[in-house]
Amino acid sequence: MTMWFYDDARETLGYQNLRREVKRLEKEYLDLRIQLRDTEADLRADPDSEYLKAKVKYLNKRLKDIEKKGPRLAADHPLEIALFAPPHG
């Protein structure tokens, strides 16, 4: 048994599962944002395309669902700033 959590974290199965799930969620969120960016660019090139309009709407809906699961993904400031930055004042 070690004194610090982070020394022991690699051994705990629950922590590994949590990290895996968070990484999966972050990867999915990033992939959706990239698809949305590309689809919106295509939509600007072809504004009459019903398929592209539906795809943008669908991708926005998926992003909102992921943001509900992990609100820190859409936060203005990363959580790490609050945890590791020196206090103000």
N, C-alpha and C positions, 0 to 999 in steps of 0.2 A: 504494500500500500504506500502510495506516495503522498507527499504533503499538498501538492497542487493538482487541481482537477485536470488541467491540460496535459500533465504528465501521464495521467491515467486514461485520458479520453479515448485513445486509440484502442484500448482494450474493451471498452464498454460497447456492447452491441446496440443498445438503444441510441446512443449518440451517433454511431455510424449510420444507423438507419435514418435518423433525422437529417444528417448531413446529406445523405444520398437523395432524400426526398426534396430537400431545399435546392440542391443542385439541379434536379430534374425540373422543378418548378421554374427556376431562374432560366434554364435553357429553353424551356417551352415559351416563356415570356419573351425572351430575346428573339427567338425564331418568329413568333407572331408579329413582333414589332417590325422586324425586317420585311416580312411578307406584306404587312400593311403599308410600309413606306414604298415598296416597289409597286404595289397595287394602286396606291394613290397617284403615283407618278404615271402609271399606265392610264389611269382614269383621266388625268389632266390632258393626256395626248388624245384620248378618245372619250369625250364627255357623254356621248350618247349610249354607251355600252351598258345595257342592263345587267349583264353578267358581272362586270367590274363593280357596279354600284352595290349589287347584292354581296359580292365578296368583301368589299370594304365594310359593309354593315355587319356581316358575319364575323370578321376579324375583330372589329371593335367590341362586339358582344363577348367574344372569347377573352379579349384582354380585360374587360371589366370583371368577368368571372374570376380570372386569375388574380386580379388586384384585390378582390374580396378575400381570397384565400391567403394572400401574402401582401398586406397593405404596404409593407416597407418597399416593395418593388416600385411603387409609383410615388414614393415620398419625394418631396423636394430636396431634402437633405438626407444623406445616407445615415443609417443607424450608427455606423462606426464613428462618426463625428461626435455624437452624444456620448458614446462609451469611452473613447480614447483621447479626445481632445481635452486640453486643460480647461478648467472652469472659467467662465467669463468674470470680469470684475477685478 
